[in-house]
Amino acid sequence: MLRSKDGDFVTEVLTFPGVIIEADTFSELIEMINDAAITYFEIPKKYVSFMANYLPSLELAQKLGIFPVVKKEQRLRLQLVK
């Protein structure tokens, strides 16, 4: 997985030969990877909700500068309502 010169995300799905995916956002790319698996294996729609989804590792997201957004300190005030 890498970022193109214009900031898009591009990946080759090694499990599915010849499948290359490009998306505008990281979340769109992950959605498209999962859709590629569904399409590749011709999974009927009624079974899609039972499939495991691909989730990238935290290390990969950090390497691409996507997650997490780190702030040194953030103060929150919460009020409980009865």
N, C-alpha and C positions, 0 to 999 in steps of 0.2 A: 504494500500500500504506500502510495506517495502522493504528494501534492504537485499539481501541474504549475506551470509558470503563472497562469492566471488565477491560481488559488483553488481550483477544483480538486476533488479527490479522485484518484484513479487506482484501481487494483485489478490484478489478474487473479481469477479464482483457480488455483492450481488443481483443485479437486475436479473441476469441470473444464477439460481442455478446450482452449480457444475462447473462453468466456472472459471478457474484459469489461469492467464496469467503470463508468465515470459519473460523478454526481456533483452538484453544487455545494452540498453540505455533508458533513460527516454522518449525521443521522440519516440523511437520504441514502447515502452509500450503504449503510448497514441494512436499511430496509430493502434496497435493491439486491444486496447479496442474499438475503433471506428469500426474496422473490425468485432469484435465479435457481436456488435449490428446489423450491416448490415447482417451478416450471421444468427444470431438468428431469426431475423424477415423476413429473405429471401427477402430482398429488391432488386428489379430488378436494374441492373446497370444503367439504364437510369434515375433512381430517386435518386441515391446516392448523386449526387451533390446538391440536394435540402435538404438533411438531415442536421440537426444540429450536430455538433461534440462535443464530450466531451473535455473539457479543464479543467485541474486541477486548484484548487485555488492557488493563489500566496503563501498563508500560507503553503500549502502542499509542494510546490516546495522549499520553504525556509527551511521547516522542514527536507526535504531530502537532503538539501545542494546542490541543483541544480541551483536555480535561486534566485535572480539575482547575477551576479558576480559584486561585489562592489569594486570600486577603490575610494580612497579618493579624488584624483584629477587627472584630465586628461585634458591636453590642446590640443585643436584642432585648426589647421589653415586651413581655407577654402579659396579657391581662386575661384571667379566667372569668368567664361569664357563667352565672348560675342560671 
